[in-house]
Amino acid sequence: MNAPSKTEVEAPYVLREDKDGVATLTLNRGDRMNPLSSAMLSALQVELDRLAKDTAARVVVLAGAGKHFCAGHDLREMRSHPDKAWQKALFEQCSETMLSLVHLPQPVIARVQGVAVAAGCQLVSMCDLAVAGEAAQFALPGIKSGIFCTTPGVGVARNLARKHALEMLFTGDLIDAKTALAWGLVNRVAPLAGLDAEVDKLARKIVAHSGAVLSLGKGLFYEQVEKGLADAYSLASEGMACNMMLEDAGEGIDAFIQKRRPDWRGR
């Protein structure tokens, strides 16, 4: 058996590209359908931690190299560690990464081609927005291998109606992009040839707005949806008042009144 080449050994698990305020993170194991191994999760977490402090990046796009977005956890790696402590540590590591997507100040868009299954489907569900290619497919197939997709179900159940989420969990069957759109897992579906353009169009619409306001608004959105109605309104009222104190709020209102484009300051 040939030893791995130096290029294979040194290939980064996650690639980052920045262009005009949009940071694209690409899971870089396309030959293996970009599994969320412990090493992949570690590399992704490093990039997310960097982005959390990066005010130049206004939108984040999460993509997968090759023909597929992400096939979920690395089952061979998981099978090679029979002890419960290792398994729990892996799922906690994955949960931390999923929560980091929500806690990022920037809106995150999943760019999905091919399959996004198990923890890969979870990854899509934890992004703020998602654009899928027409041939994309999604599933929570663990039940077919004797594993209930409990952690992926956390994110998926917060995107889909309960019965749709449970159908995915109980059957393990694939759903196509049109079904994912109808069920609320993705925002838009585009031909594969136009997928990048559709993602870019959405990203550019968001980049045009105030980064400070987007960051404040995203954080408040996720906080209020977990609260009861009265508490949510109380939080939202305080949040709106804080928003009005931002320099960009004043600039935006003045620009609207004066019929000109706002000059965002990011504060």
N, C-alpha and C positions, 0 to 999 in steps of 0.2 A: 504494500500500500504506500502510495506517495505521501510524503509529509506535506502539510499545508504550506503554500507559498508565503513568502514574506509579505506580499501584498494582501493575501487573505488574512494573515495574522494581524496586520496593522490596520486593516480597514476599520474606520470608526463605526460604532454602532448607530450613531445618530449624526446626520449632517445638518449644518445650519447655513442658510443663505439669507442675506438681508438685502432688500431693495425698496427704496422709497417708503420707509416706515413699516414694511411688512416683513416679518421674520418667518421663514419657512423651515420647519424641522422635519427631516425625512428619516424614518426608520430605515436603516441601511443593511438589511439582510434579505434582500429581495429574492435571492435564490432559495431561501427557506420560508418564504411568505412572512418575513418579519416577525418571528415569534417574540413574545414578551418574556424572554429569559431574565434571570436575575441581572445579568450584565447589561442587557438592553434597557431594563428599567432603571438601573443605576445611571447609565449614560443619559437617558431621557430626563431623569431627575436633575442631573447637573445642568442641563440646558434650560430647564424650567426655572431653576433657582437663579440662573443668570438673567433670564428674561424678566423675572420679578423685579429686578433692580435696573432694568434697561429702559430709560424713558424715551430713547430714540425709536424703539419698536412699538408701534401703535396697534398692530394686529398680528396675531400668530396664526400660521397655517400649519396643520399637522398632516403629513403625508406618509405614504409608504413607497419604498423603492420597488421597481419591478411591476409584475402584473397584478399584485394583490396588496391590499392595505395592511391587514394584520390577521394572522391565524390564531391569535390568542397565546396562552402560555405555552412554553416549550415542554411538551409532555414527556419527552425522553429525559430531560433534565429533572423533571418532577419525579419520574419513576426511579431515577437513580438515587433519590434521597428518601428512604422509607420512614425516617423519623418524623414524628408530628411537629417537633419544634422547628425543624427546617421548613416544613410546609407552611406552618403558621407565619413564620418570618417572611416567606415569599409573598403570601397574600397580604400581609401588613405592608410590605414594601410596595406592592401594586396599589393598594388602597391609598397610600400616601401620595403616589404619583397621580392617581385619579383626582384626589382632592386638590392637588397643586394646580391642575387645570382650571378648577373652579376658582381657586384663590388668586390666580394670575390677575394682575390689573388689566391686562389686554384681553379683548375678545379673542376667542380661539375658534378657528374654522377647521373642521376635518375635511380633507380632500380624499374621497373614497373611491377606489377602483378595485375591481375583482371582489374578493371576499373579505368580510370583516366579521369574524366569528368568535364566540366565547369572549375572552378578555379583549379581543379586537373590536367586537361589537360594543363592549363596555366602554372602550376608549372613545368610540364615536359618540356614545350617549353622554359622556362627560364633557365633551367639547360644547361650547356655547351654540355653535351652528355647524351644519354639515351639508356638503354638496357631494352628490354621488354620481358616478357614471351610470349610464343606462343599464349596463350589464352587471352592476354591483349586486352582491348578495349578502345577506345578513342572517346570522343564526346564533342561537344559544344551544349548541349541540351536545353539551356535556352529558345529558341524560342517556344518550346512546352509548356512552362509554362508562356508565356507572357513576358519573359525577354530576350532581345537580349544580347548575351555574348560579350559585347563591350570590357570590360577589358581583358578577356581571349583572345579575338581576337588580342590584341596588340602583345602578345608573339607568338601566333600561326601564324599570318600573317608574322612574321619575320623568320619563319621556312619553311613554305609551299609556293608553288606558289599561287598567288592571287585567282585563280579560285578554287583551292582545299580548301583554307581557307574559301572562301565564301560559298562553298558547305556545309562545316561543320556548318557554322553559319546560313545559310538559312534553312537547313533541320533538323538540330539537331540530325541526325542519327549517330549511332555508326560506327566506322571503326575498322577493326581488325588490329592485329599487323603487318601483312604482308603489308597491305595498308599503315599503319603509316610509315613503313620502306621505301616503294616505294615513298611516298610523302615527306619524309625528316623529319618527326617528331621524329623518333628514329634512332639510329645508327646500332643497332644489335637486332636480335630476337633469343631467345634461348628457349629450352624446360624448363618448370617450374622447373623441378628437377635439371637442370643445370644452372639456372639463376644466383645464387650466384657465381658460378664458373666463369661464363662469365663476370660478373661485376668485380670480383676480378682480372681476367686476364687483363682486360682493365685498371683497377686502377694500377696494378703492372707495366704495360708498362709505365705509366705516372710517377709514383713515381721514376722510374729509372733515370729520367732526373733532371736537375737542377731546384730546386724550385724557385730560383731567376729569372731565365730565363723564366720559365713558367708564373710567376706572371707578369713580364714585358710584355711578349708576349700576354697574355690574355687581359690585359688592353688596349694595343695598338690595338689589333684586334677589340674590340668592339668600340673603338673610331674611327678607320679609316673607318669602314663600314657605319658609319653615315655621312661621308663627301663625297664631290664631288671627282672625280678621281684625279685631280691635287693636291687638299689639302690632300687627302689620301696618295699620294706618298710623299708629303713633310713631313707629320707626320711620315710615315714609314721610310723615310731616316734618320730623326733625331732619331727615335727609334732604328734603326739598329746601328747607331753610338754609342748611349748610351749602347746598348747591348754589343758592342765590348769593352767597357770600363770595363765591369764586370770581376771580377776575374775568374768566372766560364767559361767565353768565352775563355779566354786565356788557362785555364786548358783543356777545351774541344778540342781546336785546337791542343794543345801539345799532348794530349792523342791520337788523331787521327793520327798525324804524327808518333808518337812513337809506334803505334799499341798496345795500352794498354787501360784499362778501366779508365775513368776519375774519379777523386776523387773530387766530388762536395763540395764546401765550403758554398754554399748558399749566395754568394755575388759577 
